[in-house]
């Protein structure tokens, strides 16, 4: 498998996340200090606390994607190690964060690190458990599963529009999303999910099985990867 990764962007965003988190701590500390020592400036302390909270959210978002080790891209690379050489995976170097192209097709990979029980019920993904820390973080919107269906639809649309600018629309193959759960402790129940959802350890075999029917020919793969690498 060929790995194409935007190392400069990863390093830059990791540093930005660190600086934002540091700024958040300073501003939160300032807000607390003002509220204690100068109660007449209560409004100012609230503004500082609000700004600090927002920056904390941004810093944690950046950190989970670019600062946490192993990062999502590193987990995907490890899970797909040994995949056929016709496969190419693009990390932060394509229209979406993680894109895989190979004999089994064009796949938008959406990694999720959450643990606990994750299940699809009544047309929504839900999460339960995962321990105290994850439950605590979920209160602040950091560990929730969100709306994978909407995110997947959006990212697929982005890739399709990108390819439409490079090639005839009739030649664009079907672009499919996969929800990839990278936490080894996750309990996954995809049930009737319209989107493929797999544990990381299942992903390589899933793609190998898909390759047997060859959704893309070697020539199609070369055309698509050439557009992506000349982006």
C-alpha positions in Angstrom: 0.0 0.0 0.0 1.2 3.4 -0.9 0.9 6.1 1.8 0.7 9.8 0.9 0.7 12.0 3.9 0.9 15.8 4.4 3.5 15.8 7.1 3.9 19.6 7.1 0.2 20.1 7.7 0.2 17.5 10.5 3.1 19.2 12.2 1.7 22.7 11.8 -1.7 21.8 13.2 -0.2 19.9 16.1 1.7 23.0 17.1 -1.3 25.2 16.6 -3.3 22.9 18.8 -0.7 23.1 21.5 -0.6 26.9 21.4 -4.4 27.2 21.5 -4.5 24.8 24.5 -1.9 26.9 26.3 -3.7 30.1 25.5 -6.9 28.6 26.8 -5.3 27.8 30.1 -3.9 31.3 30.5 -7.2 33.0 29.6 -9.2 30.6 31.9 -6.7 31.4 34.7 -7.0 35.1 34.1 -10.8 34.8 34.3 -10.7 33.0 37.6 -8.1 35.5 39.0 -10.3 38.5 38.0 -13.5 36.9 39.5 -11.7 36.3 42.8 -9.6 39.5 43.2 -11.9 42.0 41.3 -15.5 41.0 41.7 -16.6 44.4 40.2 -15.2 43.2 36.9 -17.4 40.1 36.9 -18.5 40.6 33.3 -14.9 40.7 32.2 -14.2 37.5 34.1 -17.2 35.8 32.4 -15.9 36.9 28.9 -12.5 35.5 29.7 -14.0 32.2 30.9 -16.2 31.9 27.8 -13.2 32.6 25.5 -11.1 30.1 27.4 -13.8 27.4 27.2 -14.1 27.9 23.4 -10.3 27.8 22.9 -10.2 24.6 25.1 -12.7 23.0 22.7 -10.7 24.0 19.7 -7.4 22.8 21.3 -8.9 19.4 22.2 -10.3 19.0 18.7 -6.9 19.8 17.1 -5.1 17.6 19.6 -7.3 14.6 19.1 -6.5 14.7 15.3 -2.9 15.9 15.2 -1.4 15.7 18.6 -2.7 12.5 20.1 -0.3 9.5 19.7 -0.9 7.4 17.8 -2.8 9.8 15.6 -5.8 8.6 13.4 -3.6 8.4 10.3 -1.0 6.3 12.1 -3.7 3.9 13.4 -5.1 3.5 9.9 -1.7 2.9 8.4 -1.0 0.2 11.0 -4.3 -1.5 10.5 -3.9 -1.6 6.8 -0.3 -2.6 6.8 0.4 -5.3 4.2 -2.5 -4.3 1.9 -1.9 -4.8 -1.8 0.4 -2.4 -3.6 -2.4 -1.2 -5.8 -4.0 0.6 -2.8 -3.1 4.2 -2.0 -4.1 6.0 1.1 -4.1 9.8 1.4 -3.9 11.5 4.7 -4.6 15.3 4.7 -3.4 15.4 1.1 -6.7 14.9 -0.7 -10.0 16.8 -0.6 -10.8 14.9 2.7 -8.7 13.9 5.7 -8.5 10.2 4.9 -9.1 8.7 1.4 -8.3 5.2 0.1 -8.2 4.3 -3.5 -7.7 0.7 -4.8 -9.2 -2.3 -6.5 -12.1 -2.4 -4.1 -13.1 1.2 -5.0 -12.8 4.8 -3.7 -13.4 5.0 0.1 -13.7 7.9 2.4 -12.4 6.7 5.8 -13.8 8.3 8.9 -11.9 7.2 12.0 -13.5 7.4 15.5 -11.4 6.8 18.6 -14.3 6.5 21.1 -14.7 3.4 23.2 -17.7 1.9 25.0 -20.8 0.6 23.3 -21.5 2.2 19.9 -24.6 1.2 18.1 -27.0 2.3 15.3 -30.6 2.7 16.4 -33.6 4.5 15.0 -31.5 6.0 12.2 -28.9 7.5 14.6 -25.6 6.4 16.0 -25.4 6.4 19.7 -22.7 5.8 22.3 -22.8 4.5 25.9 -20.2 3.7 28.5 -16.5 4.1 27.8 -15.5 4.9 31.4 -15.7 8.0 33.6 -13.3 10.2 31.6 -15.1 9.6 28.3 -18.5 10.2 30.0 -17.2 13.4 31.5 -15.7 14.6 28.2 -19.0 13.8 26.4 -20.7 16.5 28.5 -18.5 19.0 26.8 -19.0 17.6 23.3 -15.6 16.0 22.9 -16.4 12.3 23.1 -19.8 12.2 21.5 -20.2 10.3 18.2 -22.0 13.2 16.5 -23.7 12.6 13.2 -21.4 10.2 11.1 -24.1 9.9 8.5 -24.0 13.7 7.7 -20.2 13.8 7.9 -19.9 10.9 5.6 -22.4 12.4 3.1 -20.5 15.7 3.1 -17.1 14.2 2.6 -18.3 11.9 -0.2 -19.8 15.0 -1.9 -16.5 16.9 -1.5 -14.5 14.0 -3.2 -17.1 13.7 -6.0 -16.9 17.5 -6.8 -13.1 17.4 -6.8 -13.0 14.5 -9.3 -15.7 16.2 -11.4 -13.3 19.1 -12.0 -10.7 16.7 -13.2 -12.5 14.1 -15.3 -15.8 13.3 -17.0 -18.5 12.8 -14.5 -19.5 9.5 -16.2 -16.1 8.1 -15.4 -16.3 8.9 -11.7 -16.7 5.7 -9.8 -19.0 5.3 -6.8 -17.4 6.9 -3.7 -18.3 5.1 -0.5 -17.7 6.0 3.2 -16.5 3.7 6.0 -16.8 4.4 9.6 -13.7 3.0 11.2 -13.6 2.5 15.0 -10.0 2.4 16.2 -10.4 1.9 19.9 -9.7 -1.8 20.7 -12.2 -1.7 23.6 -15.2 -0.6 21.4 -18.3 -2.7 21.2 -19.7 -2.0 17.8 -23.3 -2.8 16.7 -23.8 -1.5 13.2 -27.2 -3.2 12.9 -29.1 -1.6 9.9 -26.6 1.2 9.3 -26.7 2.4 5.7 -23.0 3.2 6.0 -20.3 0.5 6.4 -19.0 0.5 10.0 -16.1 -1.6 11.1 -13.5 -2.1 13.8 -10.0 -1.2 12.6 -8.9 -4.8 12.8 -11.7 -5.8 10.3 -10.9 -3.1 7.7 -8.1 -4.8 5.9 -9.9 -8.0 5.3 -13.1 -6.1 4.2 -11.0 -4.3 1.6 -9.3 -7.5 0.5 -12.7 -9.2 0.0 -13.9 -6.2 -2.0 -10.8 -6.4 -4.2 -11.9 -9.8 -5.5 -14.7 -8.3 -7.5 -12.5 -5.4 -8.7 -14.6 -2.3 -8.4 -11.8 -0.4 -10.2 -9.5 -1.5 -12.9 -5.8 -0.8 -12.8 -6.3 1.9 -15.4 -9.0 3.6 -13.4 -6.9 3.6 -10.3 -4.0 5.2 -12.2 -6.3 8.0 -13.5 -7.8 8.8 -10.1 -4.5 8.6 -8.2 -2.8 10.9 -10.8 -5.5 13.5 -10.2 -5.1 13.3 -6.5 -1.3 13.4 -6.6 -1.3 16.4 -8.9 -3.7 18.2 -6.7 
